[in-house]
Amino acid sequence: MHRVHQKRKKQKENPNKFWNKYEGTIQFLIIFFFTFIVPCLVVYGAIHLIEWIKSIIHF
């Protein structure tokens, strides 16, 4: 029973080690995503919305 608990403890520590190793990369990807991809999606969505409104007005 005690050995099983120690194994579980080790498994919990591993993701933290992984996170510490890649924390900078993950933060960079999140910042990149929000500064580049999100505005592109907003612009893309806005253009489609304008085209959709134009098509309704024309009909």
Backbone hydrogen bonds, N-H to C=O, Kabsch-Sander energy under -0.5 kcal/mol:
donor,donor_aa,acceptor,acceptor_aa,energy
5,H,1,M,-1.6
6,Q,2,H,-1.8
7,K,3,R,-2.1
8,R,4,V,-2.2
9,K,5,H,-2.0
10,K,6,Q,-2.0
11,Q,7,K,-2.2
12,K,8,R,-1.9
13,E,9,K,-1.6
14,N,10,K,-1.6
16,N,12,K,-0.7
17,K,13,E,-1.9
18,F,14,N,-2.5
19,W,15,P,-2.8
20,N,16,N,-2.7
21,K,17,K,-2.1
22,Y,18,F,-2.0
23,E,19,W,-1.0
26,I,22,Y,-2.9
27,Q,23,E,-2.7
28,F,24,G,-2.3
29,L,25,T,-2.5
30,I,26,I,-2.4
31,I,27,Q,-2.6
32,F,28,F,-3.0
33,F,29,L,-2.7
34,F,30,I,-2.4
35,T,31,I,-2.2
36,F,32,F,-1.9
37,I,32,F,-0.8
37,I,33,F,-0.6
38,V,33,F,-2.1
40,C,36,F,-1.4
41,L,37,I,-2.4
42,V,38,V,-2.5
43,V,39,P,-2.7
44,Y,40,C,-2.8
45,G,41,L,-2.7
46,A,42,V,-2.6
47,I,43,V,-2.6
48,H,44,Y,-2.0
49,L,45,G,-2.3
50,I,46,A,-2.6
51,E,47,I,-2.4
52,W,48,H,-2.3
53,I,49,L,-2.5
54,K,50,I,-2.6
55,S,51,E,-2.2
56,I,52,W,-1.6
57,I,53,I,-2.4
58,H,54,K,-2.6
59,F,55,S,-1.5
